[in-house]
């Protein structure tokens, strides 16, 4: 059977998280393109305090243009935007990577208390000696990322999301009727693994696919993450 029948070409739409840029995905993009796929990894807009989650979704849709066979991937805060893209364009699937799974009517600012995040961090920090929740980004976010790559990532940080995007309720009434997968990072010191396992089941009804990596998995395990994204999933 021809290879393209086994691994049909898709367009992966990669949405970065808070404070980040499309560059975050550059290593994964290389891997996905090597597997024969197209990739769109836009920089979401900044510089206007009135920007909303809808504005971010519109920017993604504009970057996608007329591409088809879309797989929309949201990293961390990007989980608030990814489903909004799925109601604007037909998509084959949604994949959240260490995603902050939203609930209808919940603002990103409310997400932290609504989900019990602080208590989850406290419990995990008690188990790992304070690594989880550390104020040092090289400990909390980049502990398995090559130092030079981590420093490059930090040099690209931006003021994202805007205050309006954080304050306004997530605008959907329900999760889109689209196959959805969740990738969990087992060494995540920002969003504790047990916390995300619970949230994925409560809010999406899915069992996560797990990868041994930090929160910034696209920079530390790009090959393994690309394998998961391009694979069939287990849910």
N, C-alpha and C positions, 0 to 999 in steps of 0.2 A: 504494500500500500504506500502511495506517495507520502513523504514526510508532512506536507502541508495538510493532509487529511487527518494526520494524527495530532498536529499542533497548529490549528488554524490561526491565522494572523488576527491579532486583536489590537485595539488601541488602548493603552493603559493611560488613564488620566490620573496623575499623581498630585495630590493636594497636600501641601506642607502644613506644619503645625504653627503654633503661636511663636512670634518672634523670628520666624524663619523665612526662607526663600526657596524657590524651585531648585536651586543648587543642591539643597539637601539630598535630592534624589539622584544626583548625577551618576553615582556608581551603580545604582540599581537600573537606571536608564540604560547604561552601557550593556548590562547583562540582559535586559529584556530585548534590546535591539539585536543582540547577538543571537537571541532565540527566534528572531524573525518578526518581532512585534514593533508596532509604532508606539511612541511615547509623547505625551504632552505633560509638562511639569511647569506650570506658570508661576510667576511671582504674583501673589495676590496684592491688590492695591493697598497703599498706605498713604499717609499724609493728610487725611481728612477725618476728624473725630466723628463725623456723621455717617461714615461708612457702616453698612449693616451686613449681616450674613447673606441677605439677598444680593447685595452688591458683589460679594465674593463669588457667589454662585454664578452670577451673570458674567463675571470676568472669566471664570473657568469655561463656561459655555462659549464665550467669544473665542477663547484660545483653541477650543476643540474644533470650531468651524464646522465643516461638513463631514468630518470623520465618522465612521460607523463602527459597530462591534465594540462598544465602549465597556471597559472595566474601570470603574471609578474607585480610587483608593484614597482614603483619608487617614493621615497620620495625626494622632493626638487631637489637638483642637480642630484639625481638618475634618473630624467626624461630624462636626456641626454643619459643615458646608457640603460634604459629599452627598447626603441624601437630597439636598436641595437641587443638585445637578440632576439627580435621577428623576425628578418630577418635571424637569425642563427638557430633557432629551431621553430617548429610549436608551437604556443601558442593559448590558447582559448581566452584570452583577455589581455589587458593592462589596468592598473589602475594607475593613477598618484595621489599622495597625496601631496597637496601643492606644485605641481611640477613646475619647471622652464621649460616650454614647449619650445623646440627648434624649429627653422625653418631651412630648408635646406640651407647649406652653411654658417650658422651663428655659430661663435665660442661662447663658454660660456662667454669669456671675452667681446664679443660684445653684448651679450644678454641684459645686464643692460641698455645700452643706446638705443638699438634698440626698446626695449619694453616700454620706458618711465618710468622706475622704479623709478628714483630719484624724479621725479615730483609726482608720485603716493604716495611715502612715505611722501613727504612734505605736500601734501594735507591731508593725513590721520593723520599725526602728528598735524596739525593745528586743527583737529576735536577732537583728544583725549588728547590734552595737552602735546604732546611730547612722549607718550608711544611708539608709532610706531617709529622705527628707533633708539630707545634708545641704548646707548653703553653698558648698563648693561645687560648681558645675562639672568639674572633672571627676567628682565622686558621684554626684547624683545623676548626671546625664551621659557623660562621655567616658566612663571608667573602662570600657573595652574598645574604645575608638583610638586609633593611632594619634599620638599627641599633636602632630602637625595638622592632621585632618580636623581634629577637635578645635584647634586654635583658628583654623581657617573658617570653620562653621561659626564660631563665636564672633569673628570679625565681620560676619555678614548679617548679624542680628539686626532686626528692625522693630519699630513700634507697631506690632500687629498682635492681636486685633485692635480695632478702634473701640473707644468707649461705648459707642452706640451698639456695636456688634455684641459686646459683652452684656449690655444692660437689657436689650430687648429680648422678648421671649422667642424661643425657637418657633418658626412660623408654621410648621406642619401639624396637622391634626393626628397623624399616624405615620409610622414608618412606611416608606414606599414599598409597594408590592413587588419587590425585586429580590432575587436570591442574594443573601448577605452572609459574609464570612467575617470572622474576627481572628486576628493574629495577635497573640499575647507574647510578650517578652518576659521570660522567666527570671531575668536578672534586672528587671526594671526597678530603679530606686526612686522614681518619681510617681508612677502609678503602680502601687503594689500588685503583684500577680494575683493573690487571693481576692483582692478587691475587684480586679477586672474580671476574674472568673465569675464571681457572683453577679456583677453588673451585666455581663454578656448574657447570662442565663435569664436574669430578671427582665431585662429590657429588650432583648432580641430573641431569646429562646434558643440560643446556639451555644455549643461547646467550642471554646476557642481552639485554634491550631496554635501550638506552642513552639517557640524558638528560643534557644539559649542565647540571650542577648540583652543589652541595655535598652533604655528607652529610645536611643538613637540608633536603632537597628540598621537603618539604611546606610549608615556610615561604618558600622562595625561588622555586619554580616550581609553584604550586598548580594553575594552569590546565593546564599541560602534563602534570603528573603525573596529574591527573584524566582527561585525554584518554587517557593510556596505560592507567590502571586500568579505565576503562569500555570500552576498545577490545578487539578480538579477540585481540591478541597475535600472535606470529609463530612460536611453537613448536608 
